[in-house]
Amino acid sequence: MGLWGKGRRYRSRLLTFFMALATVFVTVAMVQYPKDAFDSAIMGLNLWWNVVFPALLPFFILSEILMGLGVVHFIGVLLEPLMRPVFNVPGVGAFALSMGLASGYPMDAVITSKFRKNRLCTAVEAERLLSFTNTADPLFMFGAVAVGMFAMPELGATIALAHYLSSFLVGIVFRFHARGRDRLTPEEATPPGNIIIRAFRALYNARQEDKRSMGQLLGDAVKSSMNTILLIGGFIIVFSVFLRIVSVIGVTAVLETAFAWVLGAVGFSTNLAPSLVSGLFEIDIGAMAAAQANAPLVEKVAMASAIIAWSGLCVHGQVASIVIESGIRIAPYIFGRLLHAVLAALITLLLMDSGGIFPTALSVPAAVMPGGGWSPVFWLTRFEQMGYVALLCTTLLIALSLAWHIGRGVRLMIKK
């Protein structure tokens, strides 16, 4: 135990020294290349202001209000029969899943952190939930990637299906994560009684416990959401600068050599190495590099799927900063991202080989301006469609959960 403690302190010191040296090195590089740092910061700021801010802020505010009103508790009771046996998480996890599917990164991290702070789930359940609900939104894959980057709308359904199938597989794998720390077994977690009555009772009790007026609830929701969105903006700008600096000083060239060896070992084109390096840090730049690489289409699409599933260190930094105060460990989340990336690439290869690309009728069109930019009309449409996706996913999950609950009741009656 003493040797283990000494080794742990030694590793902690090394990590501290390394982080200090790396920060000093990047700071000196920014001073040496001020124009590159400034231009990349402006690019990150534009991305946050024009895309992230208007797309995510309303959903952050609404999720806070829904939790304060007890609606999330209501949904949690209805979805417990589905989420507990499949993913071993409480029913409220379906709310994070639906909002994550609609809004993308890092919406689910914000909601999962709120669940943990409000004691709607344990730390282990939060880690399981975060491992598979942190997904890209469908309009990003259909519009930005398939249309904007690959110029092939028919690829949208293939990428999205691979992304969500692999995400659900990660959730099933992570249902066994830290089983010894569970406080309830799946059988004990679902109490008897009418599920509809219990759902309304949970809504009422949650609202009574909150005790904030509607005006105070709205004000708190706006303040909390603004803090979160500003935090996300800061990370986007910092990682935009960091990626440009490491590229200028030649670090990416070293990483490209290492990744080229890995890609060659698995039979992929080494021309995809730059996209893998970019995707390691940032999802949009990495997916764009994969689409523009000189490689077979099936390999480019598989690489883009892996990058989207991994989501980049920029998103991981946002997630870590959001959940760290909730007592949620980040290591299981990182492992889940790696597993998601591998599974997404494999499923994409299977889908492309088994029947090629899905028909164009399944894709979602997007308004792309000359030069690859997104028009304001598209983002208004995107916001509306995000709401529809969240509502549709929640409704579908509730229907499946009720069907599962009724089927379970029928089976118990037959056994008796």
C-alpha positions in Angstrom: 0.0 0.0 0.0 2.9 2.3 0.8 4.6 1.6 -2.5 1.3 2.2 -4.3 0.8 5.5 -2.5 4.4 6.6 -3.4 3.9 5.6 -7.0 0.6 7.6 -7.1 2.3 10.7 -5.7 5.1 10.3 -8.2 2.7 10.1 -11.1 0.8 13.1 -9.8 4.0 15.2 -9.6 5.0 14.2 -13.1 1.6 15.1 -14.4 1.7 18.5 -12.6 5.2 19.3 -14.1 4.1 18.2 -17.5 1.0 20.3 -17.5 2.9 23.3 -16.3 5.6 23.0 -19.0 3.0 22.4 -21.7 1.1 25.5 -20.7 4.2 27.6 -20.7 5.2 26.2 -24.0 1.8 27.0 -25.6 1.9 30.5 -24.1 5.3 31.2 -25.5 4.2 29.9 -28.9 1.1 32.2 -28.8 3.4 35.1 -28.2 5.7 34.0 -31.1 2.7 33.5 -33.5 0.2 36.2 -32.4 -1.6 36.4 -35.8 -2.3 32.7 -35.9 -3.6 32.8 -32.3 -5.8 35.8 -33.0 -7.2 34.5 -36.2 -8.0 31.1 -34.7 -9.6 32.8 -31.6 -11.9 34.8 -34.0 -12.8 31.6 -35.8 -13.8 29.9 -32.5 -15.7 33.0 -31.4 -17.7 33.1 -34.6 -18.5 29.4 -34.4 -19.8 29.9 -30.8 -21.7 33.1 -31.4 -23.3 32.1 -34.8 -24.0 28.4 -34.2 -23.6 27.1 -30.6 -25.1 30.0 -28.7 -28.5 30.3 -30.5 -28.8 26.5 -31.0 -28.2 25.3 -27.4 -29.1 28.2 -25.0 -32.9 27.7 -25.4 -32.6 24.0 -24.7 -30.4 24.6 -21.6 -33.1 27.0 -20.2 -36.0 24.7 -21.0 -34.3 21.7 -19.4 -33.8 23.7 -16.2 -37.4 24.8 -16.2 -38.7 21.2 -16.9 -36.7 19.9 -14.0 -37.9 22.7 -11.7 -41.6 22.0 -12.6 -41.2 18.2 -12.0 -41.8 17.2 -15.7 -38.5 15.4 -15.8 -39.5 13.4 -12.7 -42.8 12.5 -14.4 -41.0 11.3 -17.5 -38.5 9.4 -15.3 -41.2 7.3 -13.7 -42.8 6.5 -17.1 -39.5 5.5 -18.6 -38.1 3.5 -15.7 -39.4 0.1 -17.0 -37.4 0.7 -20.3 -34.2 2.4 -19.1 -33.5 0.2 -16.0 -33.4 -3.3 -17.6 -31.7 -2.1 -20.9 -29.1 0.4 -19.7 -29.3 0.0 -15.9 -30.0 3.7 -15.4 -33.1 5.5 -13.9 -35.9 6.5 -16.2 -34.9 10.2 -16.1 -31.9 9.1 -18.2 -34.3 9.0 -21.2 -34.7 12.7 -21.0 -30.9 13.2 -21.3 -31.0 10.7 -24.2 -33.7 12.5 -26.0 -32.2 16.0 -25.5 -28.8 14.7 -26.5 -30.2 13.2 -29.7 -31.8 16.5 -30.6 -29.2 19.0 -29.5 -25.9 17.2 -29.6 -22.8 17.9 -27.6 -22.6 18.7 -24.7 -26.4 18.9 -23.9 -26.5 15.5 -22.2 -23.5 16.4 -20.0 -25.4 19.4 -18.6 -28.5 17.4 -18.0 -26.7 14.5 -16.4 -24.8 16.8 -14.1 -28.1 18.4 -13.0 -29.5 14.9 -12.4 -26.6 14.1 -10.1 -26.8 17.4 -8.2 -30.5 16.9 -7.7 -30.0 13.3 -6.6 -32.0 11.8 -9.4 -29.3 9.3 -10.0 -26.2 7.9 -8.3 -22.6 8.7 -9.4 -22.3 5.3 -11.1 -25.6 5.7 -12.9 -24.5 9.2 -14.1 -21.3 7.7 -15.5 -23.2 5.0 -17.3 -25.6 7.6 -18.7 -22.9 9.9 -19.8 -21.1 7.1 -21.6 -23.8 6.6 -24.3 -26.0 9.7 -24.3 -23.3 12.1 -25.4 -24.1 12.0 -29.1 -24.1 14.3 -32.1 -27.4 15.8 -33.2 -28.8 14.2 -36.4 -28.9 17.5 -38.4 -25.2 17.9 -37.9 -24.6 14.5 -39.5 -27.2 14.9 -42.2 -26.5 18.5 -43.0 -23.0 19.5 -42.0 -21.3 16.2 -42.7 -23.2 14.5 -45.5 -24.2 17.6 -47.5 -21.7 20.3 -46.5 -18.5 18.2 -46.3 -19.1 15.1 -48.5 -21.6 16.8 -50.9 -23.5 13.5 -50.8 -26.9 13.8 -49.0 -27.4 10.0 -49.3 -24.6 9.4 -46.8 -26.5 11.1 -44.0 -28.6 8.1 -43.0 -25.6 5.7 -43.0 -23.6 8.0 -40.7 -26.5 8.7 -38.4 -27.6 5.0 -38.1 -24.0 3.9 -37.4 -23.6 6.6 -34.8 -26.8 5.8 -32.9 -26.5 2.0 -33.1 -23.0 2.1 -31.8 -24.1 4.6 -29.0 -26.8 2.2 -27.8 -24.3 -0.7 -27.9 -22.0 1.3 -25.7 -24.9 1.9 -23.3 -25.6 -1.8 -23.1 -21.9 -2.6 -22.5 -21.8 0.1 -19.8 -24.8 -1.3 -18.0 -22.3 -3.6 -16.3 -20.0 -0.8 -15.3 -19.3 -0.7 -11.5 -22.2 -3.1 -10.8 -20.8 -3.6 -7.3 -21.5 0.0 -6.4 -25.2 -0.2 -7.3 -27.6 0.6 -4.5 -30.5 -1.1 -6.1 -30.9 -4.2 -8.2 -33.0 -3.8 -11.4 -35.8 -5.8 -9.8 -35.9 -3.6 -6.7 -35.6 -0.3 -8.7 -39.1 -0.6 -10.2 -41.8 -0.3 -7.5 -45.3 -1.8 -7.9 -48.4 0.2 -8.5 -50.1 2.1 -11.3 -47.3 3.7 -13.3 -49.4 6.7 -14.5 -50.4 7.6 -10.9 -46.8 7.2 -9.7 -45.7 9.5 -12.5 -48.1 12.3 -11.6 -47.3 11.9 -7.9 -43.6 12.3 -8.7 -44.3 15.4 -10.6 -46.3 17.0 -7.8 -43.8 16.0 -5.1 -40.9 17.4 -7.1 -42.7 20.7 -7.6 -43.5 20.9 -3.9 -39.9 20.3 -2.9 -38.6 22.9 -5.4 -40.8 25.7 -3.9 -39.5 28.4 -6.3 -42.0 30.7 -8.0 -42.2 30.6 -11.8 -40.4 33.9 -12.0 -37.5 32.8 -9.8 -37.3 29.5 -11.6 -37.1 31.2 -15.0 -34.4 33.6 -13.6 -32.3 30.8 -12.2 -32.6 28.8 -15.4 -31.4 31.8 -17.5 -28.5 32.5 -15.1 -27.4 28.9 -14.9 -27.7 28.4 -18.7 -25.8 31.5 -19.5 -22.9 30.4 -17.3 -22.8 27.0 -19.0 -23.0 28.5 -22.5 -20.2 30.9 -21.7 -18.1 28.1 -20.4 -18.6 26.2 -23.6 -17.7 29.2 -25.6 -14.5 29.6 -23.7 -13.5 26.0 -24.4 -14.3 26.3 -28.1 -12.0 29.4 -28.4 -9.2 27.9 -26.3 -9.1 24.7 -28.3 -9.4 26.6 -31.6 -6.2 28.5 -30.7 -4.5 25.4 -29.3 -5.1 23.4 -32.4 -3.7 26.2 -34.6 -0.6 26.6 -32.4 0.3 22.9 -32.3 -0.2 22.8 -36.0 2.1 25.8 -36.6 4.9 24.5 -34.3 4.9 21.0 -36.0 3.4 18.8 -33.3 0.7 17.6 -35.6 3.3 16.3 -38.0 4.6 14.0 -35.4 1.1 12.8 -34.5 0.4 12.2 -38.2 3.4 9.9 -38.5 2.2 7.8 -35.6 -1.4 7.7 -36.8 -0.3 6.8 -40.3 1.4 3.7 -38.9 -1.7 2.7 -37.0 -3.9 3.2 -40.1 -1.5 1.2 -42.3 -1.6 -1.6 -39.7 -5.4 -1.9 -39.9 -5.5 -1.6 -43.7 -6.7 2.0 -44.1 -5.2 4.6 -46.3 -2.4 6.6 -44.6 -3.8 9.7 -46.2 -6.4 9.8 -43.5 -3.8 10.4 -40.8 -4.3 14.3 -40.9 -8.0 13.9 -40.4 -7.4 11.6 -37.4 -5.0 14.2 -35.8 -7.5 17.0 -36.4 -10.4 14.9 -35.1 -8.4 14.1 -32.0 -8.8 17.7 -31.0 -12.0 19.0 -32.8 -14.9 17.2 -34.4 -15.8 19.7 -37.2 -12.2 20.1 -38.5 -11.5 16.4 -38.3 -14.7 15.4 -40.2 -13.9 18.0 -42.9 -10.4 16.6 -43.2 -11.7 13.1 -43.6 -14.1 14.2 -46.3 -11.3 15.9 -48.3 -8.7 13.1 -47.9 -7.4 11.2 -50.9 -8.7 7.8 -49.9 -11.5 5.4 -50.8 -15.0 6.7 -50.0 -15.9 3.8 -47.6 -12.7 4.5 -45.5 -13.4 8.3 -45.5 -17.0 7.8 -44.2 -15.8 5.3 -41.6 -13.2 7.7 -40.4 -15.7 10.5 -40.3 -18.0 8.3 -38.2 -15.2 7.5 -35.8 -14.3 11.2 -35.4 -18.0 12.2 -34.8 -18.3 9.4 -32.2 -15.0 10.4 -30.5 -16.2 14.1 -30.6 -12.8 15.6 -29.9 -10.8 16.8 -26.9 -12.6 20.2 -27.2 -15.9 18.5 -26.4 -14.3 16.4 -23.7 -13.0 19.5 -22.0 -16.4 21.0 -22.0 -17.9 17.8 -20.6 -15.2 17.6 -17.9 -15.7 21.2 -16.8 -19.5 20.6 -16.6 -19.6 17.3 -14.6 -16.5 17.6 -12.4 -18.4 19.4 -9.6 -21.0 16.7 -9.6 -18.6 14.0 -8.6 -18.9 12.2 -11.9 -15.6 10.6 -13.0 -14.4 11.5 -16.5 -12.3 8.3 -17.1 -15.4 6.1 -17.9 -16.7 8.7 -20.2 -13.4 8.8 -22.2 -13.4 5.0 -22.4 -17.0 5.2 -23.7 -15.9 7.7 -26.4 -13.1 5.4 -27.6 -15.5 2.4 -27.7 -18.1 4.4 -29.5 -15.5 5.5 -32.1 -14.4 2.0 -32.8 -18.0 0.6 -33.0 -19.2 3.5 -35.2 -16.4 2.9 -37.7 -17.0 -0.9 -37.8 -20.8 -0.4 -38.2 -20.2 2.1 -41.0 -18.0 -0.3 -42.8 -20.7 -3.0 -42.5 -23.5 -0.7 -43.7 -21.5 0.5 -46.6 -20.4 -3.1 -47.6 -23.8 -4.7 -47.1 -25.9 -2.4 -49.2 -24.0 0.6 -50.0 -25.4 4.0 -49.2 -28.9 4.6 -48.0 -31.3 6.2 -50.5 -31.4 9.9 -50.9 -35.0 10.0 -49.7 -33.8 9.3 -46.2 -31.5 12.3 -46.1 -32.3 15.8 -44.8 -31.5 18.7 -47.1 -29.6 21.7 -45.8 -29.0 25.2 -47.0 -25.3 25.6 -47.7 -23.9 29.0 -48.8 -21.1 29.2 -51.3 -17.8 28.6 -49.6 -19.3 26.0 -47.2 -21.0 28.3 -44.7 -24.4 27.8 -43.3 -27.2 30.3 -44.0 -29.2 31.8 -41.1 -32.3 30.2 -42.6 -30.7 26.8 -42.0 -30.0 27.5 -38.4 -33.6 28.7 -37.8 -34.8 25.5 -39.4 -32.3 23.5 -37.4 -33.6 24.9 -34.1 -37.1 24.0 -35.0 -36.2 20.5 -36.1 -34.2 20.0 -32.9 -37.3 20.6 -30.9 -39.3 18.2 -33.1 -36.6 15.5 -32.7 -36.5 15.9 -28.9 -40.3 15.7 -28.7 -40.4 12.7 -31.1 -37.7 10.8 -29.3 -39.3 11.4 -25.9 -42.7 10.3 -27.1 -41.3 7.2 -28.8 -39.4 6.2 -25.6 -42.4 6.7 -23.4 -44.5 4.5 -25.8 -41.9 1.8 -25.7 -41.6 2.0 -21.9 -45.3 1.7 -21.4 -45.5 -1.2 -23.8 -42.6 -2.8 -21.9 -44.3 -2.2 -18.6 -47.6 -3.6 -19.8 -45.9 -6.7 -21.2 -44.1 -7.2 -17.9 -47.4 -7.0 -16.0 -49.0 -9.5 -18.4 -46.1 -12.0 -18.0 -46.3 -11.7 -14.2 -50.1 -12.4 -14.3 -49.5 -15.4 -16.5 -46.9 -16.8 -14.1 -49.4 -16.4 -11.2 
